Amino acid sequence: QEKFSPVKYFSIDRVFRNESLDATHLAEFHQVEGVVADRGLTLGHLMGILRQFFTKLGITQLRFKPAYNPYTEPSMEVFSYHEGLKKWVEVGNSGVFHP
């Protein structure tokens, strides 16, 4: 019989990317990753977890936009309204893994 326990794993670390630098993209940044595994989770659960996470950071104005990620389906980009820039900026990306 299959044994399964719900789990939550999170990582925060400095990462690097090999891309051209510009005003909005640096070669080095900090990235937060998380995996929540359980049975019966939906896209609504993912959106709730993201809202809770960003609210704890003081980011409350969020929008979710469908996106393509080759490793998750469905996938979403997360945007927040930036008062200083007076526009919506991407603050995250997310998606649902399947067995």
Backbone as a printed PyTorch tensor [residue, N CA C, xyz], in Angstrom:
tensor([[[  0.8410,  -1.1820,   0.0000],
         [  0.0000,   0.0000,   0.0000],
         [  0.8850,   1.2430,   0.0000]],

        [[  0.4570,   2.2620,  -0.7550],
         [  1.2030,   3.5130,  -0.8730],
         [  1.1120,   4.3220,   0.4230]],

        [[  2.2680,   4.7870,   0.9040],
         [  2.2850,   5.6660,   2.0760],
         [  2.5680,   7.0830,   1.6030]],

        [[  1.7520,   8.0460,   2.0170],
         [  1.9250,   9.4320,   1.6020],
         [  1.5990,  10.3470,   2.7660]],

        [[  2.4500,  11.3320,   2.9750],
         [  2.2020,  12.3500,   3.9890],
         [  2.2820,  13.7260,   3.3290]],

        [[  1.3160,  14.5900,   3.5990],
         [  1.4050,  15.9550,   3.0730],
         [  2.6780,  16.6340,   3.5710]],

        [[  3.3240,  17.4140,   2.6820],
         [  4.5660,  18.0940,   3.0530],
         [  4.5940,  19.5070,   2.4830]],

        [[  5.4200,  20.3440,   3.1230],
         [  5.6920,  21.6980,   2.6320],
         [  7.2000,  21.9090,   2.7190]],

        [[  7.8170,  22.2710,   1.6020],
         [  9.2500,  22.5550,   1.5500],
         [  9.4390,  23.9460,   0.9600]],

        [[ 10.3290,  24.7270,   1.5590],
         [ 10.6080,  26.0710,   1.0640],
         [ 12.1000,  26.3280,   1.0820]],

        [[ 12.5610,  27.1530,   0.1570],
         [ 13.9640,  27.4950,   0.0290],
         [ 14.0810,  28.9810,  -0.3040]],

        [[ 15.0260,  29.6510,   0.3360],
         [ 15.3580,  31.0350,   0.0060],
         [ 16.8560,  31.0700,  -0.2070]],

        [[ 17.2860,  31.5570,  -1.3870],
         [ 18.7220,  31.5550,  -1.6580],
         [ 19.0540,  32.5640,  -2.7520]],

        [[ 20.3190,  32.8900,  -2.8250],
         [ 20.8260,  33.7690,  -3.8690],
         [ 21.0560,  32.9260,  -5.1160]],

        [[ 20.6280,  33.4270,  -6.2580],
         [ 20.7860,  32.7040,  -7.5160],
         [ 21.3840,  33.6380,  -8.5630]],

        [[ 21.8980,  33.0500,  -9.6190],
         [ 22.5320,  33.8020, -10.6960],
         [ 21.9490,  33.3460, -12.0170]],

        [[ 21.8850,  34.2650, -12.9770],
         [ 21.4380,  33.8800, -14.3140],
         [ 22.3910,  34.4890, -15.3350]],

        [[ 22.5740,  33.7850, -16.4090],
         [ 23.4730,  34.2150, -17.4780],
         [ 22.6400,  34.9430, -18.5360]],

        [[ 22.3190,  36.2090, -18.2490],
         [ 21.5350,  37.0230, -19.1710],
         [ 22.1480,  38.4030, -19.2620]],

        [[ 21.7750,  39.1300, -20.2830],
         [ 22.2290,  40.5130, -20.4160],
         [ 21.5900,  41.3610, -19.3240]],

        [[ 22.3880,  42.2480, -18.7560],
         [ 21.8920,  43.1340, -17.7080],
         [ 21.1320,  44.3000, -18.3280]],

        [[ 20.0580,  44.7180, -17.6530],
         [ 19.3600,  45.9380, -18.0310],
         [ 18.7400,  46.5340, -16.7730]],

        [[ 17.9310,  47.5670, -16.9270],
         [ 17.3850,  48.2770, -15.7640],
         [ 16.4830,  47.4020, -14.8980]],

        [[ 15.9490,  46.3180, -15.4460],
         [ 15.0200,  45.4720, -14.6730],
         [ 15.5260,  44.0560, -14.4380]],

        [[ 16.6960,  43.7000, -14.9700],
         [ 17.2240,  42.3460, -14.8060],
         [ 18.6890,  42.3900, -14.4000]],

        [[ 18.9800,  41.8780, -13.2250],
         [ 20.3550,  41.7600, -12.7560],
         [ 20.8180,  40.3180, -12.8970]],

        [[ 22.1220,  40.1080, -12.8330],
         [ 22.6620,  38.7490, -12.9340],
         [ 22.4810,  37.9810, -11.6340]],

        [[ 22.2950,  38.6920, -10.5200],
         [ 22.1730,  38.0650,  -9.2090],
         [ 20.8930,  38.5610,  -8.5380]],

        [[ 20.1590,  37.6460,  -7.8980],
         [ 18.9560,  38.0290,  -7.1670],
         [ 18.6410,  36.9520,  -6.1400]],

        [[ 17.7000,  37.2250,  -5.2620],
         [ 17.2680,  36.2380,  -4.2810],
         [ 15.9550,  35.6130,  -4.7500]],

        [[ 15.8530,  34.3290,  -4.5900],
         [ 14.6820,  33.6030,  -5.0670],
         [ 14.0900,  32.7680,  -3.9410]],

        [[ 12.7740,  32.7610,  -3.8750],
         [ 12.0410,  31.9260,  -2.9290],
         [ 11.3520,  30.8410,  -3.7360]],

        [[ 11.5170,  29.6030,  -3.3130],
         [ 10.8460,  28.4850,  -3.9640],
         [ 10.0840,  27.6970,  -2.9100]],

        [[  8.9820,  27.1460,  -3.3180],
         [  8.2210,  26.3350,  -2.3870],
         [  7.4900,  25.2200,  -3.1060]],

        [[  7.3320,  24.1190,  -2.4110],
         [  6.5550,  22.9850,  -2.9120],
         [  5.6300,  22.5440,  -1.7880]],

        [[  4.3440,  22.4770,  -2.0940],
         [  3.3510,  21.9610,  -1.1570],
         [  2.7490,  20.7280,  -1.8230]],

        [[  2.8610,  19.5840,  -1.1750],
         [  2.3600,  18.3350,  -1.7500],
         [  1.2580,  17.7600,  -0.8680]],

        [[  0.1200,  17.5240,  -1.4810],
         [ -1.0060,  16.9070,  -0.7820],
         [ -1.9850,  16.4180,  -1.8350]],

        [[ -2.9070,  15.6290,  -1.4310],
         [ -3.9570,  15.1560,  -2.3420],
         [ -5.0930,  16.1730,  -2.3660]],

        [[ -5.7160,  16.3290,  -3.5250],
         [ -6.9140,  17.1590,  -3.6390],
         [ -6.6660,  18.6560,  -3.6800]],

        [[ -5.4270,  19.0970,  -3.8350],
         [ -5.1660,  20.5290,  -3.9200],
         [ -5.6040,  21.0640,  -5.2830]],

        [[ -6.0460,  22.3220,  -5.3160],
         [ -6.5230,  22.9380,  -6.5480],
         [ -5.7470,  24.2230,  -6.8270]],

        [[ -6.0210,  24.8150,  -7.9610],
         [ -5.4300,  26.1070,  -8.2890],
         [ -5.8570,  27.1590,  -7.2670]],

        [[ -7.0520,  27.0570,  -6.7520],
         [ -7.5270,  27.9670,  -5.7100],
         [ -6.6820,  27.8800,  -4.4450]],

        [[ -6.2600,  26.6750,  -4.0840],
         [ -5.3650,  26.5160,  -2.9330],
         [ -4.0410,  27.2350,  -3.1890]],

        [[ -3.4920,  27.0570,  -4.4010],
         [ -2.2300,  27.7140,  -4.7450],
         [ -2.3670,  29.2310,  -4.6550]],

        [[ -3.4510,  29.7670,  -5.1880],
         [ -3.6600,  31.2190,  -5.1360],
         [ -3.7800,  31.6920,  -3.6880]],

        [[ -4.4390,  30.9260,  -2.8440],
         [ -4.5690,  31.2820,  -1.4360],
         [ -3.2290,  31.2920,  -0.7190]],

        [[ -2.3880,  30.2880,  -0.9930],
         [ -1.0570,  30.2280,  -0.3880],
         [ -0.2240,  31.4280,  -0.8400]],

        [[ -0.3060,  31.7710,  -2.1260],
         [  0.4510,  32.9130,  -2.6340],
         [ -0.0420,  34.2220,  -2.0250]],

        [[ -1.3560,  34.3750,  -1.9030],
         [ -1.9010,  35.5970,  -1.2730],
         [ -1.4150,  35.7080,   0.1810]],

        [[ -1.4480,  34.6020,   0.8920],
         [ -1.0050,  34.6020,   2.2820],
         [  0.4840,  34.9580,   2.3660]],

        [[  1.3020,  34.3740,   1.5000],
         [  2.7360,  34.6460,   1.4930],
         [  3.0130,  36.1230,   1.2260]],

        [[  2.4320,  36.6560,   0.1630],
         [  2.7120,  38.0460,  -0.1950],
         [  2.1230,  39.0290,   0.8190]],

        [[  0.9910,  38.6930,   1.4110],
         [  0.4150,  39.5610,   2.4490],
         [  1.3620,  39.6810,   3.6340]],

        [[  2.0270,  38.5840,   3.9920],
         [  2.9920,  38.6340,   5.0940],
         [  4.1970,  39.4980,   4.7550]],

        [[  4.4450,  39.7280,   3.4690],
         [  5.5150,  40.6230,   3.0380],
         [  5.0150,  42.0610,   2.8840]],

        [[  3.7190,  42.2730,   3.1230],
         [  3.1450,  43.6080,   2.9680],
         [  2.6660,  43.9030,   1.5620]],

        [[  2.6090,  42.8860,   0.7210],
         [  2.1580,  43.0530,  -0.6660],
         [  0.7270,  42.5100,  -0.7590]],

        [[ -0.2270,  43.4210,  -0.8910],
         [ -1.6360,  42.9970,  -0.8360],
         [ -2.3810,  43.1470,  -2.1580]],

        [[ -1.9040,  43.9750,  -3.0650],
         [ -2.5720,  44.1400,  -4.3520],
         [ -1.9760,  43.1400,  -5.3450]],

        [[ -2.6610,  42.0340,  -5.5620],
         [ -2.1520,  40.9780,  -6.4400],
         [ -3.0940,  40.7090,  -7.5960]],

        [[ -2.5040,  40.3290,  -8.7090],
         [ -3.2360,  39.8140,  -9.8690],
         [ -2.5310,  38.5470, -10.3320]],

        [[ -3.3220,  37.5980, -10.8150],
         [ -2.7820,  36.3510, -11.3440],
         [ -3.0840,  36.2860, -12.8380]],

        [[ -2.0720,  35.9060, -13.6250],
         [ -2.2290,  35.8370, -15.0760],
         [ -1.8150,  34.4430, -15.5410]],

        [[ -2.6350,  33.7820, -16.3510],
         [ -2.2270,  32.4860, -16.8840],
         [ -0.8920,  32.6060, -17.6180]],

        [[ -0.0710,  31.5760, -17.4910],
         [  1.2520,  31.5880, -18.1240],
         [  1.6070,  30.1760, -18.5620]],

        [[  2.6380,  30.0700, -19.3720],
         [  3.1460,  28.7640, -19.7800],
         [  4.4440,  28.4760, -19.0350]],

        [[  4.4860,  27.3740, -18.3390],
         [  5.7190,  26.8220, -17.7710],
         [  5.7900,  25.3860, -18.2570]],

        [[  6.9360,  24.9380, -18.7470],
         [  7.0130,  23.5790, -19.2910],
         [  6.8810,  22.4840, -18.2450]],

        [[  6.9740,  22.8280, -16.9600],
         [  6.9780,  21.8100, -15.9120],
         [  5.7480,  21.8470, -15.0210]],

        [[  4.8220,  22.7910, -15.2240],
         [  3.5930,  22.8440, -14.4270],
         [  2.4000,  23.1500, -15.3230]],

        [[  1.2270,  22.6890, -14.9030],
         [ -0.0180,  22.9710, -15.6270],
         [ -1.1800,  22.7740, -14.6600]],

        [[ -1.9720,  23.7960, -14.3950],
         [ -1.8780,  25.1540, -14.9220],
         [ -0.7320,  25.9260, -14.2760]],

        [[ -0.3520,  27.0230, -14.9480],
         [  0.7200,  27.8950, -14.4600],
         [  0.2250,  29.3370, -14.4260]],

        [[  0.8020,  30.1440, -13.5300],
         [  0.3870,  31.5450, -13.4020],
         [  1.5890,  32.4270, -13.0860]],

        [[  1.5530,  33.6530, -13.6180],
         [  2.4580,  34.6970, -13.1680],
         [  1.7110,  35.5020, -12.1150]],

        [[  2.4500,  36.0590, -11.1480],
         [  1.8540,  36.8440, -10.0710],
         [  2.3550,  38.2810, -10.2140]],

        [[  1.4220,  39.2290, -10.2360],
         [  1.7550,  40.6410, -10.3710],
         [  1.2520,  41.4030,  -9.1590]],

        [[  1.9830,  42.4750,  -8.8100],
         [  1.5670,  43.3700,  -7.7410],
         [  1.6690,  44.8000,  -8.2430]],

        [[  0.7700,  45.6540,  -7.7530],
         [  0.8210,  47.0550,  -8.1560],
         [  1.9160,  47.7580,  -7.3650]],

        [[  2.8230,  48.4090,  -8.0700],
         [  3.9380,  49.1300,  -7.4520],
         [  3.5870,  50.6140,  -7.4220]],

        [[  3.3850,  51.1340,  -6.2220],
         [  2.9690,  52.5360,  -6.0650],
         [  4.0120,  53.5030,  -6.6190]],

        [[  5.2900,  53.2200,  -6.4030],
         [  6.3470,  54.1130,  -6.8780],
         [  6.4210,  54.1860,  -8.3920]],

        [[  6.2660,  53.0360,  -9.0460],
         [  6.3250,  52.9850, -10.5080],
         [  4.9740,  53.2660, -11.1570]],

        [[  3.9110,  53.1920, -10.3540],
         [  2.5380,  53.3810, -10.8520],
         [  2.1950,  52.3820, -11.9500]],

        [[  2.6100,  51.1260, -11.7330],
         [  2.2600,  50.0750, -12.6950],
         [  2.3370,  48.7160, -12.0190]],

        [[  1.7670,  47.7120, -12.6890],
         [  1.8050,  46.3300, -12.2120],
         [  3.1310,  45.7180, -12.6130]],

        [[  3.8080,  45.0440, -11.6610],
         [  5.0850,  44.3960, -11.9290],
         [  5.0090,  42.9260, -11.5110]],

        [[  5.7300,  42.0830, -12.2310],
         [  5.7360,  40.6600, -11.9010],
         [  6.5360,  40.4340, -10.6350]],

        [[  5.9330,  39.7240,  -9.6840],
         [  6.6170,  39.4110,  -8.4220],
         [  6.7770,  37.9020,  -8.2170]],

        [[  6.2230,  37.1060,  -9.1140],
         [  6.3480,  35.6720,  -8.9270],
         [  5.8100,  34.8750, -10.0910]],

        [[  6.0910,  33.5910, -10.0520],
         [  5.6100,  32.6380, -11.0320],
         [  5.2360,  31.3800, -10.2810]],

        [[  4.2730,  30.6390, -10.7640],
         [  3.8020,  29.4850, -10.0030],
         [  3.1220,  28.4830, -10.9230]],

        [[  2.8430,  27.3200, -10.3640],
         [  2.1340,  26.3170, -11.1230],
         [  1.8740,  25.0760, -10.3050]],

        [[  1.1230,  24.1610, -10.8970],
         [  0.7170,  22.9270, -10.2390],
         [  1.4450,  21.7540, -10.8990]],

        [[  2.1640,  20.9740, -10.0720],
         [  2.7930,  19.7330, -10.5450],
         [  1.7500,  18.6140, -10.4950]],

        [[  1.9260,  17.6420, -11.3470],
         [  1.0760,  16.4500, -11.3150],
         [  1.9840,  15.2270, -11.2270]],

        [[  1.4940,  14.1670, -10.6010],
         [  2.3230,  12.9560, -10.4700],
         [  2.7930,  12.4310, -11.8300]]])
